[in-house]
């Protein structure tokens, strides 16, 4: 199938029968509530993590800045990821948890839309951008900050139903 939003070359929906990139036609899909949650992990040394937690970094309030960056990124996803559709975003939340055991900040973003296609890319883009913003704000005191584990945790809505990251699958929770 080609121009009808179906599957093209090799079973990939963003390729036509000739293997060329294309934007999927979603005009026949139902408008439904869709939600996606993603996370990223930002690892750093304990002294840097303490500065982040206390608000003591030279560039200011890391979490407020990273939250705004993540929200903005979710809204701009179609400008960054060329084959994504512009969505009517109902809400974006970006939250931060300090994990002292891992020496990290866990970034979690949730995007809710009422539209014809899901919000997975918006949630992933929000989490990635918020994590990169944390890196940017920390690099003055530590260049070795590491951004990792960007992954989709949850999605609901649409024809494919609900997905929840689970144990034993790539990117799933680790038991280490």
N, C-alpha and C positions, 0 to 999 in steps of 0.2 A: 504494500500500500504506500501511497506517497502523500499527495496534498491534503489528505483528509485527517491528519493527525495520527495516522497509523504508524506502524513500524516499517522502517526502511532497511537499508543495507545492514546485514549482520545482526538484525534484531534491535538496532538502536533507533529510537524515535527521532533523534536530531539529524539523521542522515537520510537522504533520499535514495532511490533505487540505484543511483549512480555513485553513491558514496559522498555526495556533496552535503555540506552543512546546510541546515535549514531550520527555521523556527517552526515548531509544531503548531498546527491549526487547532485551537481549543474552542472554536466557536460553537461546536455541538455539545460541549461538556456543560453539565449543570453548574449553576452558581450555588456553592455551598460554603458553609463555615469550615475553614481549614486552619489548622494550628501546627506549628513546628517548633521544636526546642532543640538547640544545639549547645555544645560546650567547647571550650578550649582551656588549656592549662598553661599558666605562665609560671615557670620555675625560676627561682632566684636564691641567692644566699640568705641566710637567716638575718644578718644585719640589714639587708635591703628590704626584706619582707617586713621587718620591724618598722623601718622608715615609711613604707607604704601604709601599714596599718595605723601608724600614729599621725599620718599626714605630714611627715617631716621631710619629704622630698623637695629639692630646690624648685621644681616646676609647679608645685602646688598640689591641689586635691586630685589625686590620681583617679579615684572612682567616679567623681562627677564628670571629669573630662572624658574618661573612657566610656561612660554610659552615654553621653551625648554623641560621641564618635560612633558607637555601635548603633544607636537609633538612626543617625544620619545615614550610615552605611546601608542599613536595611532598606531605607527609602530610595537609595541610589543603586541598588543591586542591578537593575537592567542596564545601567550605564557602564557597569564594570564587567558583568558576565553577559556576553553578547547575545545568547539565545534564550535568555530568560524573558518572561513577559512582565510588563509593568502591572503591578497589582494594586488594588485598593486596600491599603493596609489599615486595619482597624486598630491594632495596638502593637507596640513593641516594648518589651521589658528586657533590661540587661541587669543582671545581678552578679554580685561578687561574693565569694566565700574564701576566707583565708584558711588554708590547709597547712597547719604548722608541721604535721608529720611529713608531708611531701615537700615542704618548703616552697609553697606555690599559692597562687591565686587561681581559683577556678572561676571562669567566666561562663555564665549561663544566659542564653538569650532565648526569648520566646516571642514568636510573631504570630498574630492572628489576622486572618484575612477573610473576607466574604467574596469569593471570586471563582473562576473556572479552573484554576490550577493552584498547586500547593505553594507553601511558603518556606520550603526547606532551604532554598538558596538564600533567601533573605535572612533566615535564622543563622545559617552558617556564616554569611557575610558579616552580620552583626557581631557574632562571637569572635571571628577572626580580627575584625577591625578594632574591637574593644581590647583584645589581647595585644595587638600591635601598638595600640596607644599606651598601654601599660609599659610595654618595652620602651617606647620612645621616652616616656617620662622617667624611667629608671636608668636609662643608659648613661646619664651623667655620673652616676655613682657605681654602676656595674654594667660592663659590656657583655658579660656572660649570661645575661638573662635569656631563657629559652622558652619559645612558644611551641607547644606540642598538643597532641591529642585533640585536634579539631575534628568533631564528629557530630552526626545527627543522633540525638537521644530519643526523639519522639516525633511522630507526625500523625495527624488524624484528618479525616475528611476526604472527600473525593471517592472515586471509583475503587482505588486500591485499598481503602480502609485505613486501619490503624497500624502503625509500626512502632515498636519499642525496642531499643537496643538491648540485647540480652547477652548472657554469658555464652562463650564459645563461638561467637561470630566475630569477624574482623571488626575491630574498633569497639567491641563490647566491653563491659566492665571487667576489670582484671582481678584476679584472685591472688596477686602477689603481695 
